[in-house]
Amino acid sequence: MIRINDLSKSFGKLTVLNGLSFDVMKGEKLALIGPSGSGKTTILRILMTLENISGGRIEVCGEPLFHMHRNGQDVPADEAHLHKMRRHIGMVFQHFNLFPHKTVLQNITLAPTLTKGEKRIDAEKRARELLDMVGLADKADYMPVQLSGGQKQRVAIARALALSPEIMLFDEVTSALDPELVEEVLQVMQRLAVETDMTMLLVTHEMGFAREFADRVLFFDQGRIVEAGPPEQIFQAPQEERTRTFLRKIIASRHGM
């Protein structure tokens, strides 16, 4: 579903991603872990075309993301190509990004009616099904200000799902929540992981959830993959000292040591 080859990304003189290469298979649930500033969120933003790349190549669903073929050559993608490629991907952000002046139902139906030309009646039917799935069937007519943080994040998940993406990106979706609200969001994501065949990439500091959720875990540091493997290996028997140090610090901070 995703092929990343020799990807680099710099902001001025700061190199955030450095010669990064990895593939994501169809239906795979991939957790990206690592210290803050290691490049994890930048990867998601690049896949969503919110950031451009400095070098390398990305393919999504067999097509180049930032390039297109013209007259037998690769040329930089135009806006029409980027728009077409975005339809494959949905993203849930750390800070919800709901429209405050629209109801929950309007937040979810806006993109399908505007970008895909869905009839309002169809978009609303799908929105209500998604709200039911995330446990908020009774909140369709609420305004975002009337919701808790966990409820807002579940609405944001429903909104991303409304466009029927093949790939879902989750960027630290629980980090802005109070601890008692984290579980309700993780339960929705776990249900998605179990019940759908969507390809899912998760950036998280919730190591317990990453262990349950992921088919494979990538540990990042300084814009590179230090270690990759199934959750049992990464969390129980990491091969690299940098991985072991990071996990020790995370566990210590969770226990207030």
Steps between C-alpha positions, in 0.01 A plus 500: 500500500787736581858486373748754634845503339799711610271772639658815636341810649672814624368820652774747417823354639316253723477149351190328639496188280822354370496238221192324632371184328218264600187335359154464649293203383128506426303463825809533718476677836826684553606682819767772481670564833800702611601820679342835416664659197604168345293557183192285565235770458687645201454168319122516551484863389698414186268209420207741538687744265497764775879515461708461186808279482863602460605181323407139432181344378166388645240277336145461634274228359752444220516864388769759573381754757707808419579414136296416193584353161493738205654436159689202635657699783440560869399860567388666826135427580246772428213587735254276312728198551552580871124538545439160339764335720360654820178306446684181597596636842323624814670659798401560861699777667611559856269799551172385338472799257119494504312799361367669816201666327367175348317215669656156536293374205602799284868447586480143371293566186684810378791329321297222328249750361762757396787286372321184384167652399298264717131575543433650842251224591761231424777686682279542808401133500868398490588760767238362737631145445853620582382687809335180616824313441701746714233497773359849438169432325322739736739792436422575131345840572749610766755776442868415562510727807243269665728196469783367714847465348453126454167554326653763269775259404247225425310745278829578325550128435146471360565804279815345354319171440215677317721534191556119495880518488709191435773631732445664840764707679476567875730767641530487881120498518491455880780736606270803542248305711459466874615152609147376578388583143784319325345154531177586316697617193736202507202262511362652179839464330537143620158421356603652167819295500312176566188553289635670185767422244617861483871566499574699815805699615509609862740746663470457875667513841245248634731198495243259642256588224768484229580149621135388469419692183796448270606223266839670483678774695758745364724676752625835374784717618647806327308445178603138452353158581719357773305176538195333347316184587188340650382651830622202705855552378509879535343510848633176651838445335616813313825444312633857509629679810332825385161321497560354845595842642190665354262233632659510847444877516138469382424230759673699776302815416172304498577373851609842626856391564 
